[in-house]
Amino acid sequence: MSTTAERDRAPKQDRSRATRQRLLEAAVACLAEHGWAGSTVSVVAERAGVSRGAAQHHFPTREDLFTAAVEYVAEERSSALRELFPGGAATDRRAVLAAVVGLYTGPLFRAALHLWVAASDEDQLRARVTELEARVGRETHRIAVELLGADERLPGVRETVQGFLDMARGLGLANLLTDDTARRDRVVAQWADLLERALA
């Protein structure tokens, strides 16, 4: 039988998780809209509807907050990709390519990119972001291999998949400056043809 303290603890933990979630979502939105310079803990806390003290309770430093936000972004990107193809390997590789490129041209990638730029000038942040991005890169590659039904035992297949991911990231960068939809669609179609031949 649960005690009164245990019953009280559960709602408190739920509130704590909800606050943390709001802070992460607000941090991602701030990074995407205002970049690193305009994304302070105070700005994020205000957007999340919590006090600065509550924000610092969950994330003691700005680096903690935004590193966690990018980790959250990575998990959201992976989840979004898996939700598009719940059955695993897709029969339509072009759909997989379009979905991956879509992730790199959306607000989640924009937020991650702002953190990368900040990390290039912030020594304390750089090590954390580098480690995180290496993990994200491995996970994204693994998911892409699975969804494309690629056999990495074959020569050149691993490099072909990685080349596609690098291309998708480049398209995401181009999209920051201008709507590149028409050219992007042509590039994705060409890569789909190349992948079909390389992975056959």
MDTraj code that builds the backbone (N, CA, C; nanometers):
import mdtraj as md
import numpy as np

residues = "MET SER THR THR ALA GLU ARG ASP ARG ALA PRO LYS GLN ASP ARG SER ARG ALA THR ARG GLN ARG LEU LEU GLU ALA ALA VAL ALA CYS LEU ALA GLU HIS GLY TRP ALA GLY SER THR VAL SER VAL VAL ALA GLU ARG ALA GLY VAL SER ARG GLY ALA ALA GLN HIS HIS PHE PRO THR ARG GLU ASP LEU PHE THR ALA ALA VAL GLU TYR VAL ALA GLU GLU ARG SER SER ALA LEU ARG GLU LEU PHE PRO GLY GLY ALA ALA THR ASP ARG ARG ALA VAL LEU ALA ALA VAL VAL GLY LEU TYR THR GLY PRO LEU PHE ARG ALA ALA LEU HIS LEU TRP VAL ALA ALA SER ASP GLU ASP GLN LEU ARG ALA ARG VAL THR GLU LEU GLU ALA ARG VAL GLY ARG GLU THR HIS ARG ILE ALA VAL GLU LEU LEU GLY ALA ASP GLU ARG LEU PRO GLY VAL ARG GLU THR VAL GLN GLY PHE LEU ASP MET ALA ARG GLY LEU GLY LEU ALA ASN LEU LEU THR ASP ASP THR ALA ARG ARG ASP ARG VAL VAL ALA GLN TRP ALA ASP LEU LEU GLU ARG ALA LEU ALA".split()
xyz = np.array([
    [0.0848, -0.1192, 0.0000],
    [0.0000, 0.0000, 0.0000],
    [0.0882, 0.1241, 0.0000],
    [0.0592, 0.2181, -0.0891],
    [0.1461, 0.3341, -0.1013],
    [0.1233, 0.4299, 0.0135],
    [0.2295, 0.4967, 0.0536],
    [0.2197, 0.5929, 0.1616],
    [0.1787, 0.7280, 0.1044],
    [0.1390, 0.8191, 0.1949],
    [0.1025, 0.9551, 0.1514],
    [0.2206, 1.0223, 0.0834],
    [0.3422, 1.0014, 0.1371],
    [0.4625, 1.0622, 0.0773],
    [0.4833, 1.0127, -0.0642],
    [0.4623, 0.8826, -0.0863],
    [0.4796, 0.8275, -0.2221],
    [0.3752, 0.8844, -0.3173],
    [0.2504, 0.8997, -0.2664],
    [0.1454, 0.9552, -0.3523],
    [0.1755, 1.1004, -0.3885],
    [0.2325, 1.1745, -0.2933],
    [0.2660, 1.3151, -0.3194],
    [0.3845, 1.3276, -0.4137],
    [0.4775, 1.2296, -0.4037],
    [0.5995, 1.2355, -0.4841],
    [0.5699, 1.2187, -0.6329],
    [0.4758, 1.1324, -0.6687],
    [0.4472, 1.1046, -0.8099],
    [0.4027, 1.2304, -0.8856],
    [0.3030, 1.3072, -0.8341],
    [0.2653, 1.4300, -0.9066],
    [0.3806, 1.5299, -0.9152],
    [0.4635, 1.5366, -0.8105],
    [0.5771, 1.6285, -0.8110],
    [0.6762, 1.5887, -0.9207],
    [0.7010, 1.4574, -0.9349],
    [0.7915, 1.4097, -1.0407],
    [0.7327, 1.4379, -1.1786],
    [0.6003, 1.4211, -1.1907],
    [0.5347, 1.4511, -1.3182],
    [0.5500, 1.5986, -1.3533],
    [0.5321, 1.6853, -1.2543],
    [0.5479, 1.8300, -1.2778],
    [0.6914, 1.8627, -1.3162],
    [0.7858, 1.7954, -1.2493],
    [0.9271, 1.8185, -1.2784],
    [0.9606, 1.7768, -1.4222],
    [0.9087, 1.6614, -1.4638],
    [0.9317, 1.6151, -1.6027],
    [0.8682, 1.7113, -1.7033],
    [0.7495, 1.7586, -1.6705],
    [0.6800, 1.8513, -1.7612],
    [0.7568, 1.9829, -1.7728],
    [0.8102, 2.0308, -1.6607],
    [0.8900, 2.1548, -1.6632],
    [1.0149, 2.1362, -1.7469],
    [1.0830, 2.0245, -1.7259],
    [1.2037, 1.9953, -1.8037],
    [1.1719, 1.9902, -1.9531],
    [1.0624, 1.9249, -1.9875],
    [1.0216, 1.9144, -2.1279],
    [0.9946, 2.0531, -2.1871],
    [0.9238, 2.1377, -2.1124],
    [0.8947, 2.2736, -2.1610],
    [1.0231, 2.3526, -2.1817],
    [1.1180, 2.3358, -2.0906],
    [1.2455, 2.4068, -2.1035],
    [1.3223, 2.3612, -2.2271],
    [1.3249, 2.2311, -2.2517],
    [1.3964, 2.1793, -2.3689],
    [1.3312, 2.2289, -2.4975],
    [1.1980, 2.2231, -2.5037],
    [1.1275, 2.2700, -2.6238],
    [1.1496, 2.4194, -2.6445],
    [1.1481, 2.4963, -2.5350],
    [1.1712, 2.6403, -2.5454],
    [1.3145, 2.6700, -2.5894],
    [1.4106, 2.5922, -2.5384],
    [1.5507, 2.6120, -2.5770],
    [1.5707, 2.5853, -2.7252],
    [1.5090, 2.4792, -2.7759],
    [1.5184, 2.4483, -2.9192],
    [1.4581, 2.5608, -3.0014],
    [1.3402, 2.6076, -2.9621],
    [1.2737, 2.7156, -3.0364],
    [1.3567, 2.8433, -3.0335],
    [1.4146, 2.8762, -2.9173],
    [1.4972, 2.9971, -2.9072],
    [1.6215, 2.9874, -2.9945],
    [1.6882, 2.8715, -2.9901],
    [1.8067, 2.8540, -3.0749],
    [1.7717, 2.8693, -3.2221],
    [1.6610, 2.8083, -3.2631],
    [1.6211, 2.8137, -3.4037],
    [1.5862, 2.9558, -3.4462],
    [1.5247, 3.0317, -3.3566],
    [1.4779, 3.1660, -3.3931],
    [1.5812, 3.2755, -3.3690],
    [1.6576, 3.2632, -3.2579],
    [1.7456, 3.3733, -3.2173],
    [1.8938, 3.3408, -3.2198],
    [1.9292, 3.2131, -3.2429],
    [2.0695, 3.1755, -3.2406],
    [2.1230, 3.1719, -3.0984],
    [2.2515, 3.1415, -3.0863],
    [2.3151, 3.1273, -2.9552],
    [2.3176, 3.2587, -2.8791],
    [2.3536, 3.3675, -2.9448],
    [2.3679, 3.4960, -2.8759],
    [2.2367, 3.5423, -2.8131],
    [2.1252, 3.5158, -2.8795],
    [1.9962, 3.5618, -2.8284],
    [1.9242, 3.4617, -2.7407],
    [1.9892, 3.3499, -2.7116],
    [1.9238, 3.2435, -2.6345],
    [1.9881, 3.2302, -2.4972],
    [1.9436, 3.3107, -2.4055],
    [1.9930, 3.3026, -2.2682],
    [1.8996, 3.2148, -2.1860],
    [1.9442, 3.1770, -2.0672],
    [1.8596, 3.0968, -1.9787],
    [1.7338, 3.1752, -1.9430],
    [1.7466, 3.3049, -1.9214],
    [1.6306, 3.3880, -1.8870],
    [1.5284, 3.3899, -1.9990],
    [1.5752, 3.4028, -2.1227],
    [1.4848, 3.4053, -2.2378],
    [1.4124, 3.2714, -2.2507],
    [1.4878, 3.1639, -2.2341],
    [1.4283, 3.0300, -2.2441],
    [1.3267, 3.0083, -2.1320],
    [1.3635, 3.0469, -2.0094],
    [1.2734, 3.0291, -1.8954],
    [1.1430, 3.1059, -1.9172],
    [1.1547, 3.2297, -1.9655],
    [1.0345, 3.3094, -1.9914],
    [0.9461, 3.2435, -2.0963],
    [1.0088, 3.1943, -2.2029],
    [0.9321, 3.1282, -2.3084],
    [0.8647, 3.0015, -2.2565],
    [0.9324, 2.9302, -2.1670],
    [0.8777, 2.8063, -2.1116],
    [0.7741, 2.8326, -2.0030],
    [0.7656, 2.9580, -1.9588],
    [0.6691, 2.9916, -1.8546],
    [0.7114, 2.9461, -1.7159],
    [0.8437, 2.9444, -1.6924],
    [0.8947, 2.9059, -1.5603],
    [0.9934, 3.0128, -1.5134],
    [1.0248, 3.0100, -1.3856],
    [1.1205, 3.1065, -1.3326],
    [1.2623, 3.0688, -1.3737],
    [1.3512, 3.1670, -1.3696],
    [1.4918, 3.1384, -1.3992],
    [1.5471, 3.0385, -1.2988],
    [1.5033, 3.0506, -1.1723],
    [1.5487, 2.9574, -1.0689],
    [1.5075, 2.8142, -1.0992],
    [1.3845, 2.7978, -1.1491],
    [1.3380, 2.6637, -1.1854],
    [1.4200, 2.6085, -1.3007],
    [1.4523, 2.6963, -1.3962],
    [1.5338, 2.6530, -1.5104],
    [1.6714, 2.6078, -1.4625],
    [1.7309, 2.6845, -1.3710],
    [1.8647, 2.6498, -1.3231],
    [1.8628, 2.5289, -1.2291],
    [1.7483, 2.4998, -1.1708],
    [1.7361, 2.3774, -1.0912],
    [1.7537, 2.2553, -1.1824],
    [1.6931, 2.2613, -1.3008],
    [1.7024, 2.1499, -1.3960],
    [1.8346, 2.1513, -1.4724],
    [1.8806, 2.2708, -1.5072],
    [2.0021, 2.2860, -1.5882],
    [2.0876, 2.3954, -1.5248],
    [2.1857, 2.3570, -1.4421],
    [2.2640, 2.4563, -1.3664],
    [2.3364, 2.5605, -1.4521],
    [2.3770, 2.5218, -1.5738],
    [2.4479, 2.6176, -1.6590],
    [2.3803, 2.6283, -1.7952],
    [2.4127, 2.7337, -1.8639],
    [2.3613, 2.7529, -2.0001],
    [2.4043, 2.6372, -2.0910],
    [2.5297, 2.5952, -2.0751],
    [2.5807, 2.4833, -2.1555],
    [2.5018, 2.3557, -2.1283],
    [2.4687, 2.3314, -2.0009],
    [2.3876, 2.2141, -1.9658],
    [2.2534, 2.2176, -2.0382],
    [2.1905, 2.3345, -2.0354],
    [2.0585, 2.3496, -2.0964],
    [2.0628, 2.3224, -2.2455],
    [2.1567, 2.3861, -2.3145],
    [2.1550, 2.3748, -2.4598],
    [2.2148, 2.2440, -2.5107],
    [2.3063, 2.1848, -2.4354],
    [2.3531, 2.0516, -2.4731],
    [2.2388, 1.9516, -2.4589],
    [2.1634, 1.9630, -2.3501],
    [2.0466, 1.8758, -2.3315],
    [1.9432, 1.9006, -2.4402],
    [1.9302, 2.0268, -2.4810],
    [1.8340, 2.0600, -2.5867],
    [1.8723, 1.9935, -2.7182],
    [2.0009, 1.9929, -2.7504],
    [2.0435, 1.9297, -2.8752],
    [2.0303, 1.7776, -2.8657],
    [2.0545, 1.7226, -2.7472],
    [2.0325, 1.5790, -2.7292],
    [1.8836, 1.5473, -2.7499],
    [1.7999, 1.6334, -2.6979],
    [1.6553, 1.6193, -2.7170],
    [1.6208, 1.6281, -2.8659],
    [1.6840, 1.7230, -2.9360],
    [1.6644, 1.7376, -3.0805],
    [1.7011, 1.6079, -3.1515],
    [1.8152, 1.5510, -3.1138],
    [1.8617, 1.4277, -3.1785],
    [1.7618, 1.3151, -3.1576],
    [1.7108, 1.3034, -3.0352],
    [1.6130, 1.1983, -3.0072],
    [1.4842, 1.2218, -3.0849],
    [1.4441, 1.3489, -3.0944],
    [1.3225, 1.3812, -3.1688],
    [1.3402, 1.3504, -3.3178],
    [1.4585, 1.3811, -3.3716],
    [1.4852, 1.3527, -3.5131],
    [1.4791, 1.2029, -3.5388],
    [1.5432, 1.1252, -3.4511],
    [1.5413, 0.9798, -3.4681],
    [1.4000, 0.9247, -3.4555],
    [1.3270, 0.9737, -3.3566],
    [1.1884, 0.9270, -3.3367],
    [1.1014, 0.9623, -3.4563],
    [1.1190, 1.0848, -3.5068],
    [1.0383, 1.1287, -3.6209],
    [1.0645, 1.0399, -3.7423],
    [1.1900, 1.0045, -3.7640],
    [1.2252, 0.9206, -3.8778],
    [1.1669, 0.7805, -3.8611],
    [1.1777, 0.7262, -3.7426],
    [1.1248, 0.5917, -3.7174],
    [0.9714, 0.5897, -3.7295],
    [0.9063, 0.6962, -3.6853],
    [0.7601, 0.7013, -3.6925],
    [0.7106, 0.7039, -3.8371],
    [0.7925, 0.7600, -3.9270],
    [0.7547, 0.7624, -4.0681],
    [0.7591, 0.6222, -4.1296],
    [0.8464, 0.5373, -4.0739],
    [0.8641, 0.4020, -4.1271],
    [0.8611, 0.3014, -4.0114],
    [0.7442, 0.2839, -3.9496],
    [0.7363, 0.1980, -3.8310],
    [0.7697, 0.0513, -3.8581],
    [0.7615, 0.0104, -3.9833],
    [0.7900, -0.1298, -4.0155],
    [0.9363, -0.1582, -4.0428],
    [1.0229, -0.0573, -4.0263],
    [1.1648, -0.0777, -4.0549],
    [1.1973, -0.0460, -4.1998],
    [1.2751, -0.1325, -4.2650],
    [1.3204, -0.1080, -4.4023],
    [1.2019, -0.0739, -4.4934],
    [1.2184, 0.0337, -4.5694],
    [1.1108, 0.0819, -4.6564],
    [1.1266, 0.0255, -4.7971],
    [1.0147, 0.0064, -4.8644],
    [1.0209, -0.0412, -5.0028],
    [1.0500, 0.0744, -5.0979],
    [1.0188, 0.1957, -5.0557],
    [1.0405, 0.3144, -5.1389],
    [1.1588, 0.3937, -5.0828],
    [1.2766, 0.3710, -5.1401],
    [1.3963, 0.4384, -5.0898],
    [1.3895, 0.5898, -5.1111],
    [1.3205, 0.6323, -5.2151],
    [1.3079, 0.7765, -5.2391],
    [1.2341, 0.8424, -5.1228],
    [1.1349, 0.7732, -5.0661],
    [1.0609, 0.8268, -4.9515],
    [1.1531, 0.8405, -4.8298],
    [1.2444, 0.7442, -4.8116],
    [1.3403, 0.7517, -4.7013],
    [1.4317, 0.8722, -4.7208],
    [1.4826, 0.8878, -4.8427],
    [1.5703, 1.0016, -4.8701],
    [1.4995, 1.1333, -4.8441],
    [1.3766, 1.1458, -4.8929],
    [1.3010, 1.2695, -4.8735],
    [1.2777, 1.2960, -4.7249],
    [1.2495, 1.1902, -4.6482],
    [1.2252, 1.2066, -4.5048],
    [1.3511, 1.2521, -4.4318],
    [1.4654, 1.1932, -4.4657],
    [1.5912, 1.2320, -4.4007],
    [1.6253, 1.3763, -4.4357],
    [1.6120, 1.4125, -4.5616],
    [1.6397, 1.5504, -4.6022],
    [1.5442, 1.6452, -4.5311],
    [1.4190, 1.6031, -4.5135],
    [1.3226, 1.6854, -4.4418],
    [1.3661, 1.7144, -4.2990],
    [1.4269, 1.6165, -4.2347],
    [1.4756, 1.6378, -4.0987],
    [1.5888, 1.7402, -4.0965],
    [1.6715, 1.7391, -4.1991],
    [1.7843, 1.8322, -4.2041],
    [1.7447, 1.9719, -4.2511],
    [1.6223, 1.9882, -4.2960],
    [1.5798, 2.1210, -4.3415],
    [1.4745, 2.1807, -4.2489],
    [1.4490, 2.1159, -4.1351],
    [1.3479, 2.1639, -4.0423],
    [1.4072, 2.2395, -3.9245],
    [1.3201, 2.2854, -3.8344],
    [1.3643, 2.3671, -3.7203],
    [1.4542, 2.2927, -3.6221],
    [1.4417, 2.1606, -3.6125],
    [1.5278, 2.0869, -3.5203],
    [1.6732, 2.0947, -3.5639],
    [1.6962, 2.0806, -3.6952],
    [1.8332, 2.0900, -3.7453],
    [1.8854, 2.2332, -3.7314],
    [1.7994, 2.3312, -3.7563],
    [1.8397, 2.4723, -3.7435],
    [1.8888, 2.5000, -3.6008],
    [1.8175, 2.4479, -3.5027],
    [1.8583, 2.4674, -3.3635],
    [1.9938, 2.4022, -3.3370],
    [2.0113, 2.2794, -3.3851],
    [2.1389, 2.2101, -3.3659],
    [2.2523, 2.2872, -3.4309],
    [2.2265, 2.3424, -3.5486],
    [2.3303, 2.4160, -3.6204],
    [2.3767, 2.5387, -3.5424],
    [2.2840, 2.6088, -3.4804],
    [2.3224, 2.7254, -3.3996],
    [2.4130, 2.6833, -3.2848],
    [2.3863, 2.5686, -3.2278],
    [2.4711, 2.5217, -3.1193],
    [2.6095, 2.4826, -3.1717],
    [2.6150, 2.4235, -3.2905],
    [2.7453, 2.3897, -3.3495],
    [2.8299, 2.5147, -3.3680],
    [2.7663, 2.6203, -3.4214],
    [2.8386, 2.7464, -3.4455],
    [2.8907, 2.8022, -3.3138],
    [2.8058, 2.8005, -3.2110],
    [2.8496, 2.8491, -3.0796],
    [2.9645, 2.7646, -3.0263],
    [2.9562, 2.6337, -3.0442],
    [3.0590, 2.5428, -2.9935],
    [3.1934, 2.5643, -3.0620],
    [3.1912, 2.6157, -3.1842],
    [3.3178, 2.6390, -3.2541],
    [3.3986, 2.7495, -3.1863],
    [3.3316, 2.8361, -3.1076],
    [3.4004, 2.9461, -3.0388],
    [3.4058, 2.9291, -2.8868],
    [3.3333, 2.8317, -2.8349],
    [3.3253, 2.8119, -2.6898],
    [3.3925, 2.6794, -2.6530],
    [3.5112, 2.6873, -2.5934],
    [3.5865, 2.5661, -2.5620],
    [3.5081, 2.4700, -2.4739],
    [3.4401, 2.5230, -2.3717],
    [3.3680, 2.4369, -2.2781],
    [3.2537, 2.3646, -2.3482],
    [3.1909, 2.4326, -2.4420],
    [3.0776, 2.3747, -2.5130],
    [3.1235, 2.2777, -2.6219],
    [3.2392, 2.3072, -2.6837],
    [3.2842, 2.2296, -2.7995],
    [3.2975, 2.0807, -2.7695],
    [3.3609, 2.0463, -2.6577],
    [3.3833, 1.9049, -2.6258],
    [3.2505, 1.8319, -2.6090],
    [3.1551, 1.8966, -2.5434],
    [3.0262, 1.8327, -2.5199],
    [2.9484, 1.8146, -2.6500],
    [2.9501, 1.9175, -2.7333],
    [2.8751, 1.9109, -2.8593],
    [2.9412, 1.8126, -2.9552],
    [3.0737, 1.8086, -2.9584],
    [3.1454, 1.7154, -3.0457],
    [3.1116, 1.5709, -3.0102],
    [3.1129, 1.5414, -2.8800],
    [3.0801, 1.4063, -2.8347],
    [2.9349, 1.3719, -2.8691],
    [2.8454, 1.4671, -2.8450],
    [2.7041, 1.4454, -2.8732],
    [2.6807, 1.4228, -3.0220],
    [2.7412, 1.5061, -3.1055],
    [2.7196, 1.4946, -3.2501],
    [2.7768, 1.3651, -3.3060],
    [2.8865, 1.3161, -3.2472],
    [2.9413, 1.1876, -3.2912],
    [2.8394, 1.0771, -3.2640],
    [2.7760, 1.0833, -3.1470],
    [2.6748, 0.9836, -3.1129],
    [2.5523, 0.9965, -3.2030],
    [2.5102, 1.1197, -3.2263],
    [2.3947, 1.1446, -3.3146],
    [2.4248, 1.0961, -3.4556],
    [2.5468, 1.1233, -3.5023],
    [2.5857, 1.0805, -3.6366],
    [2.5813, 0.9300, -3.6524],
    [2.6315, 0.8582, -3.5518],
    [2.6286, 0.7111, -3.5573],
    [2.4859, 0.6584, -3.5593],
    [2.4001, 0.7186, -3.4758],
    [2.2607, 0.6736, -3.4689],
    [2.1867, 0.7029, -3.5991],
    [2.2092, 0.8217, -3.6551],
    [2.1437, 0.8574, -3.7815],
    [2.1884, 0.7641, -3.8929],
    [2.3171, 0.7344, -3.8968],
    [2.3700, 0.6437, -3.9984],
    [2.3064, 0.5053, -3.9832],
    [2.2979, 0.4572, -3.8590],
    [2.2405, 0.3248, -3.8336],
    [2.0943, 0.3181, -3.8782],
    [2.0189, 0.4225, -3.8469],
    [1.8778, 0.4257, -3.8868],
    [1.8652, 0.4310, -4.0387],
    [1.9492, 0.5125, -4.1031],
    [1.9444, 0.5231, -4.2493],
    [1.9756, 0.3886, -4.3147],
    [2.0775, 0.3194, -4.2647],
    [2.1132, 0.1871, -4.3184],
    [1.9952, 0.0918, -4.3052],
    [1.9316, 0.0941, -4.1888],
    [1.8185, 0.0054, -4.1637],
    [1.7018, 0.0375, -4.2573],
    [1.6660, 0.1647, -4.2669],
    [1.5497, 0.2035, -4.3473],
    [1.5734, 0.1847, -4.4972],
    [1.6987, 0.2014, -4.5398],
    [1.7309, 0.1836, -4.6812],
    [1.7511, 0.0366, -4.7173],
    [1.7565, -0.0497, -4.6156],
    [1.7821, -0.1908, -4.6429],
    [1.9195, -0.2110, -4.7035],
    [2.0167, -0.1315, -4.6569],
    [2.1518, -0.1361, -4.7137],
    [2.2349, -0.2450, -4.6473],
    [2.3142, -0.3153, -4.7274],
    [2.4027, -0.4198, -4.6765],
    [2.5449, -0.3640, -4.6747],
    [2.5893, -0.3229, -4.5556],
    [2.7203, -0.2576, -4.5448],
    [2.8374, -0.3548, -4.5595],
    [2.8081, -0.4823, -4.5740],
    [2.9174, -0.5768, -4.6006],
    [2.9678, -0.5625, -4.7432],
    [2.8844, -0.5046, -4.8293],
    [2.9234, -0.4858, -4.9695],
    [3.0149, -0.3645, -4.9827],
    [3.1167, -0.3737, -5.0678],
    [3.2112, -0.2625, -5.0845],
    [3.1402, -0.1345, -5.1285],
    [3.1754, -0.0238, -5.0606],
    [3.1255, 0.1076, -5.1000],
    [2.9886, 0.1453, -5.0451],
    [2.9157, 0.0497, -4.9882],
    [2.7796, 0.0800, -4.9417],
    [2.7825, 0.1755, -4.8230],
    [2.8704, 0.1491, -4.7271],
    [2.8782, 0.2386, -4.6101],
    [2.9091, 0.3811, -4.6536],
    [3.0044, 0.3957, -4.7429],
    [3.0432, 0.5295, -4.7893],
    [2.9296, 0.5961, -4.8678],
    [2.8535, 0.5153, -4.9420],
    [2.7409, 0.5701, -5.0184],
    [2.6338, 0.6250, -4.9252],
    [2.6011, 0.5499, -4.8214],
    [2.5011, 0.5972, -4.7241],
    [2.5521, 0.7219, -4.6524],
    [2.6792, 0.7208, -4.6111],
    [2.7346, 0.8371, -4.5422],
    [2.7384, 0.9582, -4.6349],
    [2.7701, 0.9351, -4.7610],
    [2.7688, 1.0446, -4.8586],
    [2.6303, 1.1066, -4.8707],
    [2.5282, 1.0212, -4.8681],
    [2.3912, 1.0726, -4.8729],
    [2.3614, 1.1585, -4.7506],
    [2.4015, 1.1121, -4.6317],
    [2.3759, 1.1897, -4.5101],
    [2.4510, 1.3224, -4.5123],
    [2.5736, 1.3211, -4.5627],
    [2.6494, 1.4454, -4.5758],
    [2.5804, 1.5406, -4.6740],
    [2.5280, 1.4851, -4.7824],
    [2.4551, 1.5655, -4.8799],
    [2.3294, 1.6254, -4.8163],
    [2.2568, 1.5458, -4.7374],
    [2.1347, 1.5937, -4.6718],
    [2.1667, 1.7088, -4.5771],
    [2.2786, 1.6964, -4.5051],
    [2.3208, 1.8041, -4.4151],
    [2.3537, 1.9304, -4.4950],
    [2.4190, 1.9126, -4.6081],
    [2.4504, 2.0274, -4.6931],
    [2.3250, 2.0964, -4.7462],
    [2.2255, 2.0178, -4.7817],
    [2.0986, 2.0764, -4.8268],
    [2.0317, 2.1523, -4.7134],
    [2.0472, 2.1006, -4.5909],
    [1.9924, 2.1713, -4.4754],
    [2.0602, 2.3051, -4.4545],
    [2.1914, 2.3094, -4.4753],
    [2.2647, 2.4353, -4.4634],
    [2.2200, 2.5353, -4.5700],
    [2.2045, 2.4883, -4.6927],
    [2.1613, 2.5768, -4.8012],
    [2.0226, 2.6338, -4.7728],
    [1.9396, 2.5543, -4.7082],
    [1.8022, 2.5958, -4.6810],
    [1.7938, 2.7067, -4.5767],
    [1.9008, 2.7275, -4.5017],
    [1.9003, 2.8339, -4.4008],
    [1.8912, 2.9721, -4.4644],
    [1.9472, 2.9850, -4.5829],
    [1.9545, 3.1163, -4.6469],
    [1.8400, 3.1440, -4.7427],
    [1.7912, 3.0388, -4.8066],
    [1.6852, 3.0588, -4.9050],
    [1.6050, 2.9298, -4.9207],
    [1.4812, 2.9440, -4.9640],
    [1.3994, 2.8260, -4.9890],
    [1.4535, 2.7561, -5.1135],
    [1.5093, 2.6399, -5.0913],
    [1.5794, 2.5677, -5.1970],
    [1.5002, 2.4450, -5.2433],
    [1.3685, 2.4488, -5.2253],
    [1.2859, 2.3299, -5.2452],
    [1.2983, 2.2682, -5.3837],
    [1.2873, 2.3500, -5.4875],
    [1.2874, 2.2961, -5.6246],
    [1.4195, 2.2250, -5.6560],
    [1.5318, 2.2905, -5.6268],
    [1.6619, 2.2279, -5.6531],
    [1.6810, 2.1053, -5.5644],
    [1.6370, 2.1158, -5.4392],
    [1.6515, 2.0052, -5.3454],
    [1.5766, 1.8815, -5.3948],
    [1.4571, 1.9006, -5.4474],
    [1.3788, 1.7874, -5.4986],
    [1.4514, 1.7170, -5.6133],
    [1.5169, 1.7949, -5.6988],
    [1.5916, 1.7351, -5.8110],
    [1.7129, 1.6572, -5.7599],
    [1.7809, 1.7141, -5.6605],
    [1.8984, 1.6469, -5.6034],
    [1.8576, 1.5159, -5.5360],
    [1.7471, 1.5185, -5.4610],
    [1.6996, 1.3973, -5.3926],
    [1.6631, 1.2899, -5.4946],
    [1.5987, 1.3305, -5.6041],
    [1.5619, 1.2339, -5.7087],
    [1.6869, 1.1697, -5.7681],
    [1.7898, 1.2506, -5.7925],
    [1.9148, 1.1979, -5.8484],
    [1.9821, 1.1021, -5.7501],
    [1.9849, 1.1387, -5.6211],
    [2.0457, 1.0521, -5.5206],
    [1.9679, 0.9222, -5.5056],
    [1.8366, 0.9305, -5.5211],
    [1.7550, 0.8089, -5.5123],
    [1.7954, 0.7114, -5.6226],
    [1.8171, 0.7625, -5.7430],
    [1.8611, 0.6771, -5.8542],
    [1.9987, 0.6172, -5.8266],
    [2.0889, 0.7007, -5.7757],
    [2.2234, 0.6525, -5.7451],
    [2.2204, 0.5450, -5.6356],
    [2.1395, 0.5687, -5.5317],
    [2.1304, 0.4702, -5.4236],
    [2.0685, 0.3389, -5.4709],
    [1.9688, 0.3474, -5.5552],
    [1.9067, 0.2246, -5.6060],
    [2.0102, 0.1373, -5.6770],
    [2.0981, 0.2012, -5.7546],
    [2.2021, 0.1250, -5.8253],
    [2.3092, 0.0753, -5.7287],
    [2.3475, 0.1622, -5.6341],
    [2.4571, 0.1255, -5.5429],
    [2.4157, 0.0197, -5.4416],
    [2.2886, 0.0223, -5.4028],
    [2.2428, -0.0690, -5.2986],
    [2.1727, -0.1937, -5.3521],
    [2.1604, -0.2007, -5.4813],
    [2.0879, -0.3145, -5.5415],
    [2.1601, -0.4455, -5.5118],
])
top = md.Topology()
chain = top.add_chain()
for i, resn in enumerate(residues, 1):
    res = top.add_residue(resn, chain, resSeq=i)
    for name in ("N", "CA", "C"):
        top.add_atom(name, md.element.get_by_symbol(name[0]), res)
traj = md.Trajectory(xyz[None], top)
